[in-house]
Every structure is written in C-alpha cells, then in structure tokens.
Amino acid sequence: MKRVLLGIMALGVAMSAAADSKVVHPDSTGFKFTDTKVIKCTPVKDQHKSGTCWCYSTNTYFEAEILRVSGKEIHLSEAFVVNHCYRDKADKFVRMDGKINFAQGGGFPDVPYVWDKYGMMPNEAYTGLTYGDKKFSHNEMLECMKGYVEVIQENKTGKLTPAWKEGFNGIVDAYMGKMPETFVYEGKTYTPKQWAEALPIKMEDYVAITSFSHHPFYEPFMLEIADNWLWASYQNVPIDEMLEVCNYAVDHGYAVAWAADISEPCFKFRKGYAVWPVNKDVPDLKGSDMERWLQLSDKDRETEKWDIKGPVEEENVTQERRQQMFDAKETTDDHGMVIVGKAVDQKGNRYFKVQNSWDTNQLYGGYFYVSEAYFKAKTIDITVHKDAVPAHIAKKIVK
C-alpha cells in the first residue's frame, strides 16, 4: 500500500511539474506592461468550442457601452444573437443557391442587425445551453445545419416549400433550446424588442470602420471577407486615421470592437502580447550563436526567429504594405476582440489593452497587449461610437 501511495504521489508531482511547465510567468516574457488607460468593461467570457467570437466580442463591446452610459453591468445573450443569425444565414444560403459561406463566423455588424430586427435578451433569460452543458460547442450542430441546407439548396424537386425552414429551425431548437417570446427582467415582463428599446444605447450611433486602398477612402464599401454574410458596408479611411480613431476613442473613455488577423507567429496570446517586428531572415547573431543558428533546421530557425524575448524593433507599417498583405491573403479575418485600454512597455512603446473571449486562464486573465504596429498591419475592422471619432475624420465619414 505504501509503495502504491508513493507511486501515486510521484505521479502527482510529475503531473504538477508538467502543468507548471505550461504556465507563463510575467518575468519570462521579457515584457513589462504599464496600463495608462483602462475602460470599465464586463467580465471576460469564454466562447469555448464555438466560432462565435464576433458575437462574444460585439456583445462585450456593447456591454461596455451600456456600462459607460448608465453605470449598469449587463450580460447580453450571445445565444439570442447567434440563434437568429443561424436562421437568417440559412435563408440567405438557400436563396443564393449555396454560393455564399455558411459557417459559425460573422462580423460586428451582425449584432446591430439582430438588435434592430429582433431585439435583445439578457443572458439570464436565454443561454442557449442544453443537456446540462455549461459552455458552448457548436461543431456537431454546425455539421447538422450545414448538411441540411446543402441538401435543401439543391432543390431537386424544382420547388421549395416553407417546410424546409421549419426543419432547420427544429435543428437549432434541438441544440440551443427554444427562445422565449417574453421574459421577466428586474420584475418586469419584456419582449426582446421591448428590452432592446429600453437599453440606453442605440445602434444607429455606431460606425464600422476599415482601411483598404482597393476602394476609395471616405466612402463606404462592402468588405470582401467570407464571414460578411450580411454584405455590410464599412467606412473606409487611411490606416493612420483608423489608428487615430482608436487612440482618440480610448483616450475619451470609449471601448473599441476590434477584428484582426491572429494567425501570425508574433501573436502570442498565451504570453500576453502581439507585436509586428521588423522581419529579419537572419537575426543579429555573432560567433557561437551564429554557428548554432546555421546548424538549425528551417523549421527550428523559423520557430526561434519568433521567440521574442521582450520589446523589439517594429516595422513602420504603411498603407501599401498593409494592402499587400491583405491582397496576398497573408492577412485573414480571424478573430473579434475588444480594445479596453492603453499601455506602454518598459521602453515606452505604445500598446492597446485587449479583452479576449478565451476564458481567464492565461497570463493576464483573459487580456493581452497589442502594439500599434500590429494594429496597423493586421486589423480587419473596428466599430466605435460615432462620438468617439475625431471631428476632422467624422465630417468625412459619419453621415
């Protein structure tokens, strides 16, 4: 018995050591961030196994706006938005003969779309979780929905009946539960439309902004990304002005909804930062360090090149460079987050503080810091309150 116990204890120590090796400590990253501005926001969420960051981030953004205006903390229902979007995506997919994307992804405009068309609910009224689940996992549901609409859009009988929508809705209801038509909130009964109208923000006060030179600046255009199933338009400004909007917004107490490419090796969420270093094929090495570098495989060289030890020299990202990466598909529409503050590192380099939706079990509890260079290089779009846009830019884009 003692030997077994010792074995169990040894196993426990080994497992603990293995777990500890995955923990990132602040001193090990080489970065020391100091917050210079932090905006009040609601707690970090966990999208878990769902590709619905667009909803988590946009809802969190509007929660921060409600908090800014009223001082009240509210958790908006992600499931309410996602449920309606799945249904409307299916309708559009069938109408387009399957020639558009049907997936879990979406964009910031999807939430205002649902808000204005269907209303909104508090999370306590509808979570969309069934069968005892505590977190979302949409993979199985997506496969069922996608298979269903692909068969329907083939329209082999030559005529569709309204029954197909009932069938699709049945899939959504089975996985997410039926949405209530009314609910009680703080002792009063609401419909989703009534509750949305009672909230202290209005969707017409928000503007979506992007920066790409394949369309004229200061004119709206439909952003050509697969998840823009709504074909929503974005105001187009030069990249330096989009950066200016973001800085101005945070400086004046406004959060910013931020969509970006996070597939780069210099995006290190687990280590708490995203930077855009000057790309050097060969690091500045001498002597034995250079000899070691030359002996590494190409894969190991690539890994080591991006093993950043602290603040680095970053690229001066131009509009041309940004566009080049987008056109080459090096910049992709990956993830939605919320910018909730600003910070500097130990060398005075400027960063935005970002809230993510991947739970809190990371270095900064669900937050990380993105450099201005990374923002300029890899931002897809932002959404802000129209009053958070500097006047000289607003007069050109906010109608």
Secondary structure, 3 states (H helix, E strand, C coil): CHHHHHHHHHHHHHHHHHHHCCCCCHHHHCCCCEEEEECCCCCCCECCECCCHHHHHHHHHHHHHHHHHHCCCCCECHHHHHHHHHHHHHHHHHHCCCCCCCCCCCCCCHHHHHHHHHCCCECCCCCCCCCCCCCCECHHHHHHHHHHHHHHHHCCCCCCCCHHHHHHHHHHHHHHCCCCCCEEECCEEECHHHHHHHCCCCHHHEEEEECCCCCCCCCEEECCCCCCCCCCEEEECCHHHHHHHHHHHHHCCCCEEEEECCCCCCEEHHHCEECCECCCCCCCCCHHHHHHHHHCCHHHHHHHHCCCCCCCCECCCCHHHHHHHHHCCCCCCCEEEEEEEEEECCCCCEEEEEECCECCCCCECCEEEEEHHHHHHHEEEEEEEHHHCCHHHHHHHCC
